[in-house]
Amino acid sequence: MRQIRVLVILFILCLTALTVRAQAPYEPHGPLHITGQTPLQTRKLDMIPTRPDILSEGEWVATLFSGVANRWNNTNFYVIDDEIFQNQLEIALGVGRRSEIGLNIPVLTRSGGYLDRFIVGFHRLMGLGQADRTSYPFNQLQVNYIDSAGRRVTLLDNNGRKTGLGDVSVIARTTLYSGGGRLSPIIFSALLRFPTASDRGFYGSSGIDGAIGVSSAYRLHPFYLYGTVGYGLYGSGRQYGIGLRPYQWTVFTAVEWASGKSTSFVVQQLINSGIAENFYDFSRPTYEVTLGFKKDLSRHFMIEFGLLENLFIFDNSVDFGVSSAVTYHP
């Protein structure tokens, strides 16, 4: 019964959407830029396709992304209570007729954050439980767990608040199949990420990471359906002192709805295989659902906004997140 309010709100949003007539012609905007935000997943390579096509030779695009994720995971075995604020500059350039290369530069801030009171109020409005959040001081930074000897190990507290450079990555994308009709091009992506982080224990890896992925889209006007399968290999074996698996599978799906010539709404789901080697719920797959929109402000500028909330799956997931981005395309 606690999710009745959520379902009513979603029904109203869907009903509103059906009253807006889609306009043609329409060029898809692509999925939202937000990547995996669950604890232990922020360093992983999700291979989310933010555009359904490849840039032409000499064509370039730049995106400035900002997002904040509030993580609250409290059990008898571990506590993760923090906020991660991420800024990232993404630049892509078309090379040749079928390929492009890109560069991603992230800057991360780790703190206790400012969203706890808002989240508690939001949960009350939606009729959701608080998962014992109100039993702890708001906006505190704490990460601790029980080790194999039964001792509580503190990894982070309020003294661990800091801002630093993350790992810089280079990505190449190329067209495997040009598509046709309703099918968009099938695109192969390969990514390398280098250990440039100022604090490798929390913002980055101690080795070079790599991932590959295959993605495409299918048009059912006024909808676009997106799908990606990815696989990553990682050079770092630990984070927060917790052993991590050296590999990870990713499955990404999204639906984009064209509510007008310049505006689209997106719902997307990211599924990652469990990343921890043997650490409670974090050895299980994670599921993240994000809702948002994209809108063209002009021929050259596009904005987007996304909302991430674990309304339906609570284990090993981020509690609440918001994201925004501005894209410039000459």
ZAMARGU-4260 file (C-alpha; in steps of 0.2 Angstrom, whole numbers, plus 5000, padded with zeros to 4 digits):
<rodrens>
0) 5000/5000/5000 | 5015/5012/5003 | 5017/5014/4984 | 4999/5018/4980 | 5003/5037/4979
5) 5018/5033/4968 | 5007/5024/4956 | 4994/5037/4956 | 5007/5051/4952 | 5014/5040/4938
10) 4997/5037/4931 | 4993/5056/4931 | 5010/5059/4922 | 5006/5046/4909 | 4988/5053/4906
15) 4996/5070/4904 | 5008/5063/4891 | 4994/5055/4881 | 4986/5072/4879 | 5001/5080/4870
20) 5002/5076/4852 | 5019/5071/4845 | 5025/5082/4831 | 5035/5077/4815 | 5049/5077/4809
25) 5058/5072/4825 | 5077/5068/4828 | 5080/5058/4844 | 5090/5066/4858 | 5096/5049/4865
30) 5097/5043/4883 | 5101/5054/4899 | 5120/5056/4903 | 5119/5049/4921 | 5129/5034/4925
35) 5128/5021/4939 | 5127/5030/4956 | 5125/5015/4968 | 5138/5013/4981 | 5154/5004/4974
40) 5147/5007/4956 | 5152/5025/4953 | 5169/5020/4947 | 5162/5007/4935 | 5160/5008/4916
45) 5142/5008/4911 | 5144/5011/4892 | 5128/5021/4891 | 5125/5028/4873 | 5120/5046/4875
50) 5118/5048/4857 | 5110/5035/4844 | 5122/5040/4830 | 5140/5043/4825 | 5147/5061/4822
55) 5152/5065/4804 | 5170/5068/4801 | 5176/5085/4809 | 5159/5087/4818 | 5161/5089/4837
60) 5150/5090/4852 | 5153/5095/4870 | 5143/5091/4886 | 5145/5098/4904 | 5136/5086/4916
65) 5132/5089/4934 | 5124/5076/4946 | 5122/5072/4964 | 5118/5055/4972 | 5113/5053/4990
70) 5117/5035/4996 | 5110/5028/5012 | 5112/5009/5016 | 5111/5004/5034 | 5111/4986/5040
75) 5118/4976/5054 | 5134/4973/5044 | 5138/4990/5036 | 5133/5009/5035 | 5135/5019/5019
80) 5129/5037/5022 | 5136/5050/5009 | 5133/5061/4995 | 5143/5061/4979 | 5143/5077/4968
85) 5150/5074/4950 | 5154/5086/4937 | 5161/5080/4920 | 5166/5087/4904 | 5163/5076/4889
90) 5170/5080/4871 | 5167/5069/4856 | 5175/5072/4838 | 5170/5063/4822 | 5185/5055/4813
95) 5182/5047/4796 | 5164/5042/4790 | 5160/5029/4803 | 5169/5033/4819 | 5172/5045/4833
100) 5183/5048/4848 | 5179/5056/4864 | 5187/5062/4881 | 5178/5062/4898 | 5186/5072/4912
105) 5177/5070/4929 | 5178/5080/4945 | 5170/5073/4961 | 5166/5079/4978 | 5162/5067/4993
110) 5153/5074/5008 | 5138/5071/5020 | 5128/5082/5008 | 5113/5093/5010 | 5098/5082/5004
115) 5094/5071/5019 | 5079/5082/5025 | 5072/5084/5008 | 5073/5065/5005 | 5064/5062/5022
120) 5050/5074/5017 | 5049/5066/5000 | 5047/5048/5007 | 5033/5055/5019 | 5024/5062/5004
125) 5025/5046/4994 | 5021/5035/5009 | 5038/5027/5009 | 5048/5021/5024 | 5064/5030/5030
130) 5075/5014/5032 | 5080/5021/5049 | 5087/5037/5041 | 5079/5048/5055 | 5088/5039/5069
135) 5105/5046/5063 | 5111/5065/5062 | 5107/5072/5045 | 5120/5076/5032 | 5134/5066/5040
140) 5148/5057/5031 | 5150/5039/5037 | 5156/5023/5029 | 5159/5008/5040 | 5157/4989/5040
145) 5159/4974/5051 | 5175/4964/5046 | 5177/4945/5047 | 5183/4946/5065 | 5167/4955/5070
150) 5175/4972/5072 | 5167/4988/5065 | 5179/4996/5053 | 5177/5015/5050 | 5182/5020/5032
155) 5175/5037/5031 | 5169/5050/5043 | 5166/5069/5042 | 5185/5072/5041 | 5184/5063/5024
160) 5175/5077/5014 | 5185/5082/4999 | 5185/5087/4981 | 5196/5079/4968 | 5200/5074/4950
165) 5193/5057/4945 | 5199/5045/4932 | 5200/5052/4914 | 5194/5041/4900 | 5195/5040/4882
170) 5181/5032/4871 | 5180/5026/4853 | 5164/5022/4844 | 5162/5015/4827 | 5147/5009/4816
175) 5146/4991/4814 | 5130/4991/4803 | 5122/5007/4796 | 5104/5002/4800 | 5089/5006/4790
180) 5070/5009/4791 | 5066/5009/4809 | 5083/5002/4815 | 5096/5015/4820 | 5115/5011/4817
185) 5122/4997/4827 | 5137/5004/4836 | 5152/4996/4844 | 5161/5006/4858 | 5178/5004/4867
190) 5183/5013/4882 | 5200/5015/4892 | 5201/5024/4908 | 5217/5029/4916 | 5222/5031/4935
195) 5223/5050/4935 | 5212/5052/4951 | 5219/5063/4965 | 5212/5050/4978 | 5213/5033/4970
200) 5205/5024/4985 | 5188/5034/4983 | 5188/5043/4966 | 5197/5032/4955 | 5206/5016/4951
205) 5224/5010/4954 | 5225/5003/4937 | 5219/5005/4919 | 5201/5000/4916 | 5193/4995/4900
210) 5176/4991/4893 | 5167/4987/4877 | 5149/4988/4872 | 5136/4986/4858 | 5121/4998/4856
215) 5107/5002/4845 | 5090/5010/4844 | 5073/5006/4836 | 5060/5019/4831 | 5042/5016/4835
220) 5036/5034/4832 | 5034/5044/4843 | 5045/5032/4853 | 5063/5027/4852 | 5069/5011/4861
225) 5087/5009/4866 | 5097/4994/4871 | 5116/4991/4876 | 5126/4977/4882 | 5143/4980/4889
230) 5157/4971/4898 | 5171/4979/4908 | 5188/4973/4915 | 5196/4983/4930 | 5213/4985/4936
235) 5209/4989/4954 | 5204/4976/4966 | 5198/4986/4981 | 5187/5001/4985 | 5183/5007/5003
240) 5194/4992/5008 | 5182/4980/5000 | 5187/4967/4987 | 5180/4970/4970 | 5177/4958/4955
245) 5189/4961/4940 | 5174/4961/4928 | 5156/4967/4926 | 5142/4965/4914 | 5130/4979/4910
250) 5113/4979/4902 | 5105/4996/4898 | 5088/4999/4891 | 5078/5016/4888 | 5063/5023/4880
255) 5062/5040/4873 | 5045/5048/4870 | 5045/5063/4858 | 5032/5075/4865 | 5036/5088/4853
260) 5049/5093/4839 | 5062/5100/4852 | 5057/5090/4868 | 5058/5072/4873 | 5055/5062/4889
265) 5066/5047/4894 | 5064/5033/4906 | 5079/5021/4907 | 5085/5007/4917 | 5103/5002/4921
270) 5107/4984/4927 | 5125/4980/4933 | 5131/4963/4939 | 5137/4963/4957 | 5154/4971/4959
275) 5159/4966/4976 | 5169/4950/4978 | 5160/4944/4994 | 5151/4959/5003 | 5133/4956/5007
280) 5120/4964/4995 | 5134/4972/4984 | 5139/4955/4977 | 5121/4955/4969 | 5116/4964/4953
285) 5110/4983/4955 | 5095/4991/4946 | 5094/5009/4943 | 5079/5018/4935 | 5080/5036/4930
290) 5066/5048/4923 | 5070/5064/4914 | 5069/5075/4899 | 5079/5083/4885 | 5075/5099/4877
295) 5083/5109/4862 | 5085/5127/4867 | 5092/5132/4850 | 5100/5124/4835 | 5116/5122/4845
300) 5111/5120/4863 | 5102/5106/4872 | 5098/5104/4891 | 5093/5089/4901 | 5087/5084/4918
305) 5086/5067/4927 | 5079/5061/4943 | 5084/5044/4951 | 5074/5037/4965 | 5074/5019/4972
310) 5055/5018/4973 | 5054/5000/4970 | 5071/4991/4973 | 5079/4996/4989 | 5094/4984/4992
315) 5111/4990/4987 | 5105/5005/4977 | 5107/5024/4978 | 5093/5032/4988 | 5090/5048/4978
320) 5099/5057/4964 | 5097/5072/4952 | 5107/5076/4936 | 5108/5089/4923 | 5118/5093/4908
325) 5121/5106/4894 | 5126/5100/4877 | 5134/5111/4864 | 5134/5105/4846 | 5140/5118/4833
</rodrens>
